[in-house]
Amino acid sequence: GMELFAKVRSTRPPKPATLHHDGIQTWVELASGETGVAPGQACVLYDGDGDDARVFGGGFIQRSERGREAESMLAKFAAA
């Protein structure tokens, strides 16, 4: 994957992420995750996280997946 920065919220700064492509699909993995990501939102890719960051490109989110830690936490809440 390619290390870069991604932004899925217009009011938040870009976060560290990894861009993956397997020849068929392309996806972005946010290093620290993000809450409330939904299909239709934009994801913009940057070369840095400062005010002088350059835009690599972007696209619209088709789907989102929760990480293992989030799934585990949700399972604990559901059991309580």
N, C-alpha and C positions, 0 to 999 in steps of 0.2 A: 504494500500500500504506500501511498504518498502522504507524508505528514504535511498538514496545512492547518488552517483555521476555518471554522464554519460558523455561520450565524443563522438561526432559525427564528429568532425574535428580533424585531426591529429596534427594540429599546435596550437590548443587551449587547455587550461587546462580543466579538467573535471568540469562540472557544477552540482549544486544540482538538483536532480531529484527524482521522485517517480516511483517505479516499481509496476505495477498492474497485477493481474492475477485473472480472474473470473471463472476458471475451464475449459474454452474453449480457451480464447484469453489471450495473454500477451502483455502489452504495457508499454511504458515509457513516462512519462510526465515530460518535462523539466521545472523547476520552472520559469526560465526567458526566455524560448523560445530559438529558434535558427533560423537564416535565412538560406534559401537555402537547407533545408533537402530534400533529394530525395530518391526514392526507389533504392535499391542496395547498398546504403552507409552502412558502419558498424556502430554499436552503441556498445560501450564498457562500461561495468559497473564496478565501482570502490567503495572501502570502504572509500575513502577520496579523497582530491584534491591535496595532496602534492606529492613530489617526491617519498615518501615511500609508496604510496597508493598501495593496493593489488587489483588485478583484480578478480571480482566475476564471470564474464562471459560476454557474448555479443551475438550479432546476426546481421543479415542484415535487414535493414529497408524495409518493404513491402509497407508502405504508410505513409504519414504525413498529419497532420491536422493543420490548423491555429486556434489559439485561438480567442475568441470573440473580444478582443481588436484589433488584427490584421485585422479581417474581417471588423470591424467598420472603421478602418483607411483606408483600401482599398476602401470601399464604399464612403468615403468622397473624396478621390482622384479621383475616377471615376466620381463623381458628379460635380467636379470642371472643 
